[in-house]
């Protein structure tokens, strides 16, 4: 299976030819994978400028796509994202690569598990966490047609099969009192494996902002909700709390721990360390003392 | 409703008094006043009746703090209603202590946090180049202390290397940067491939000449004013 990153470069190259509004803004990363083109602007290793230039292009009616490794795209130029895009009231598509721990061997400097929380704290962002390259293709194509502020978080982790849905998509339905497990993006296959013999409803979510509160309300009948997010644990906890504010409920938020994990190794090892593999998710669910299905 | 007749330089003190309620202030001390007046009166091709004209010049006030002179000039030139100046900073006013492009007609960018205007100006310039837009210069005003922000230099470097000739930066230099610029401000831009002029920031003719000189390189005009 092709990676999301490779698919993104193919899609971006095609978009440059198909739509004269499309512009790519890069800070070296990705420059060698994309064609030389009058609307590909590589600003060098200057990430503040990358976002400022994207804003200037947007003010002139272009549809900028800025792309880099997650910490250099979201964290380093955070004030530019807030002001040059948000406060100027213009849009851009930010496409990150690296996710939370794809750069396990690279260490903390190349990891940004708080990216979704940071962008969620700014108004007007649509946030996609695709779990498969085909999902990336769909949300990227849709984002190009708007002038919205859109963040697309690519990952080397992916599910076996794509799920195409705008909000929560139910993949397994448990009994009325069963917990609702919301698996975000590339965590789906692990969440399904973890709940294989449990009485649980498993729903998939790839667009986390705006959060599908109505979908969650329609789905939740019992007291238990479990969030499985491939970034900072609890990032969507307030969204769940708001959606279910009038109902007694219990929320278990699984995700990447806030404490710095000073280890190298593989993404798979980091996933296990954060309890986001099937075994780890299972352990957390057992902590809820859920009944095992007969 | 915009004013139908535009006002002159001599009307600016009246507008500034309306803005601030201060009748005794020596308005000539405002560092940006003469530069802004020369830009709007003699240099920029902008028209309050055609705010979205693609051929208009883009003026970006990056140094967004202390915008009284900016609002006064915008009022004199008919972009904002002179009567609206009296509520400067009020809850219902569109004129805040830092300008907001969403609220004020003719204001190209919202500013206030330093070091954001010039990178945005580079993006606008690249967009105009990409579509071969006729006319349409991009002029960005920064302060000498604002240049402390490293984000400016990211933009200065790229604009120089790419030869963005339709971009002009005006540095209003009132020596307010704590650590100053040894060797001068202009030479730093020149090293990055800009053409530079340093002029008296109160001399309207000198400002006009420096600001209307353009070429293949981006242009910086350092306007020196007493602090």
HADDOCK unambig.tbl for C-alpha pairs under 7 A between the chains (distance, minus, plus):
assign (segid A and resid 38 and name CA) (segid B and resid 130 and name CA) 6.46 0.50 0.50
assign (segid A and resid 39 and name CA) (segid B and resid 130 and name CA) 6.80 0.50 0.50
assign (segid A and resid 43 and name CA) (segid B and resid 158 and name CA) 6.66 0.50 0.50
assign (segid A and resid 46 and name CA) (segid B and resid 154 and name CA) 6.11 0.50 0.50
assign (segid A and resid 48 and name CA) (segid B and resid 151 and name CA) 6.11 0.50 0.50
assign (segid A and resid 49 and name CA) (segid B and resid 119 and name CA) 5.34 0.50 0.50
assign (segid A and resid 49 and name CA) (segid B and resid 151 and name CA) 6.57 0.50 0.50
assign (segid A and resid 49 and name CA) (segid B and resid 154 and name CA) 6.12 0.50 0.50
assign (segid A and resid 49 and name CA) (segid B and resid 155 and name CA) 6.25 0.50 0.50
assign (segid A and resid 52 and name CA) (segid B and resid 116 and name CA) 6.89 0.50 0.50
assign (segid A and resid 52 and name CA) (segid B and resid 119 and name CA) 4.79 0.50 0.50
assign (segid A and resid 52 and name CA) (segid B and resid 120 and name CA) 4.56 0.50 0.50
assign (segid A and resid 52 and name CA) (segid B and resid 123 and name CA) 6.68 0.50 0.50
assign (segid A and resid 53 and name CA) (segid B and resid 119 and name CA) 5.71 0.50 0.50
assign (segid A and resid 53 and name CA) (segid B and resid 120 and name CA) 5.16 0.50 0.50
assign (segid A and resid 53 and name CA) (segid B and resid 122 and name CA) 6.02 0.50 0.50
assign (segid A and resid 53 and name CA) (segid B and resid 123 and name CA) 3.71 0.50 0.50
assign (segid A and resid 54 and name CA) (segid B and resid 123 and name CA) 6.20 0.50 0.50
assign (segid A and resid 55 and name CA) (segid B and resid 120 and name CA) 5.95 0.50 0.50
assign (segid A and resid 55 and name CA) (segid B and resid 123 and name CA) 6.71 0.50 0.50
assign (segid A and resid 56 and name CA) (segid B and resid 120 and name CA) 4.46 0.50 0.50
assign (segid A and resid 56 and name CA) (segid B and resid 121 and name CA) 6.12 0.50 0.50
assign (segid A and resid 56 and name CA) (segid B and resid 122 and name CA) 6.91 0.50 0.50
assign (segid A and resid 56 and name CA) (segid B and resid 123 and name CA) 3.98 0.50 0.50
assign (segid A and resid 56 and name CA) (segid B and resid 124 and name CA) 4.25 0.50 0.50
assign (segid A and resid 57 and name CA) (segid B and resid 123 and name CA) 5.05 0.50 0.50
assign (segid A and resid 57 and name CA) (segid B and resid 124 and name CA) 5.29 0.50 0.50
assign (segid A and resid 57 and name CA) (segid B and resid 127 and name CA) 5.32 0.50 0.50
assign (segid A and resid 59 and name CA) (segid B and resid 124 and name CA) 6.98 0.50 0.50
assign (segid A and resid 60 and name CA) (segid B and resid 124 and name CA) 6.14 0.50 0.50
assign (segid A and resid 60 and name CA) (segid B and resid 127 and name CA) 6.30 0.50 0.50
assign (segid A and resid 88 and name CA) (segid B and resid 101 and name CA) 6.89 0.50 0.50
assign (segid A and resid 88 and name CA) (segid B and resid 109 and name CA) 6.43 0.50 0.50
assign (segid A and resid 88 and name CA) (segid B and resid 110 and name CA) 5.96 0.50 0.50
